[in-house]
Amino acid sequence: MKIFQQTISLRARKRGFHLITEEVEAALPELLKIELGMCQVFIQHTSASLTINENADPTVRVDFEMYFNKTVREDDPDYEHDYEGSDDMPAHLKAALLGSSVTIPITQGRLAFGTWQGIYLCEHRNRAGQRNLVVTIFGSTR
């Protein structure tokens, strides 16, 4: 069994849901060596999250943003944690709902996604900086 770990720095993005599958795969040349295994992608931030969903129609990502903005509203006077602005606490709540990691099977050197699946970076801040991912792949080698 082989284990590889890589930290990936993603450029700053605007608020919303962004496909990052290709960036993750491009940063992992070791992936090609894994015959059968797992890939875990972890985000090292509390105001952004990761999820796996539709990778073909961009309106899905627009609808995700709309839904989460309706569900977790900004400017709620009951929030106490607002040191960094009105999007601060809502960003933490959205990240808690979606999660900080995703796990994808590896089959014959490729991430074993379904036909329309991809990894989203879910950016919940209006003015976020770069985001760091720790990606761990492990499995049997070719």
N, C-alpha and C positions, 0 to 999 in steps of 0.2 A: 504494500500500500504506500502511495506517495501522498504527501501533503504540501501544498504550495499556498503562500499567502502574499497578497499584494495590496498596497494602499494606493488608491486612485483619487486624485484631486480633480473634481469636476469644476469647470468654470462657473462663475456666478450666472444665474438665470433669473428671469423675471418670475413673479408669482405665477403659479399654475402647475400643470402636470406635464412632464417632459419625458419623452422616450429616451432612455440611455442605454439600451441593450447593446448597440453597436460599440459604444465607448467602453463598456465593460468587457465585451468579448475582445476588442482590439488590445486591451491592456493585459490580456491573459494568454500569452503564447503557450504556456504550460498546459492549457486546456486541451490542446491537440494530443497530448500524451496520455490523457485519461481515457481508458476504454469504458469503464463503468464507475460512476461515482456521484458526488454531490458538489454543488457550488452554493456557498452561502455568501450573500451580499449584505453588509451591515453598514448603516449610516451613522457617523459619529456626531450627530447633532440632535437637538431636542425640539427644533422648530421646523424640521423637514422630515419627510418619511419616504418609504418605499412601498410599492405594491406591484403586482403583476396584473395586467389587463389587456384590453384590445389594443393592437398595435397598427391597425390599418386605417381606421376612420378617425381623423383628428377631432371630430365633433364629440367623440366620447370623452376626450380629455377636457374639452370646454364644459361639457355637462358635469364632469367630476368637480371642477372648480365651482360651478354654479351651485351644485348640491351642498358641498361642504361650506360654502359661504352662507347659505341659508340655514344650515344645520347648526353651525358654530358662528354666531354673529359677533361682529366687532362692536366696540363702544358699549359693551354691557356695563352698567354702573356697578354691578355686583363684583366684577373682577377686581381683585386687589393687586395682582401681579401685572402691572402695566408700565414698568420702568422704561421699556424700549418702544413704547407707542401702543396704539390701539390694536395692532395686529399681533402683539406679543403673546398674551395668554391664549387667544384663539389658535395661534400657530402651535403652541404646545398641546392643546387639546386635539387638534386635527392629527398631529403626529402620534399622539397616544392612541387614537382611534385606528389609524392605518398601520402603525407599527414601524419598527426600526430595522427590520431585516426581511429578506426573502430567501427561499431555498429552492434551487432548481436541480433536477436530476441531470447527470451528464451521461450521454450514450455515444460511444464511438467518437470521442473528441469534440462533441458538440453539446450545447445546452439543449435539453430535450423539451423545448416549448411545444405547446399545441400550435395549430395553424395560425391563429390570430393573437398570440400572446407576446408581450414584451414587458420589460422592466420600466416602471415609471419612477422618476425622481419627482416627488410631490413637494414642491416649494411653497411654503405657507407664509413666507415673509414678503413684505413689499420691497424691501431693500436688503436682500440677502447677499452674502459673500460666497466665496467658493465653498463647496461641500466636499467632505472627505468620506470615502467608502473604504472599508476593509473587506477584501474579497478573499475567501478561503475556499480552495478546491482540494478535494481529496478523493482517492479511489485507486482502483487497480490500473496499472499502466499497460500500454500496448507492447 
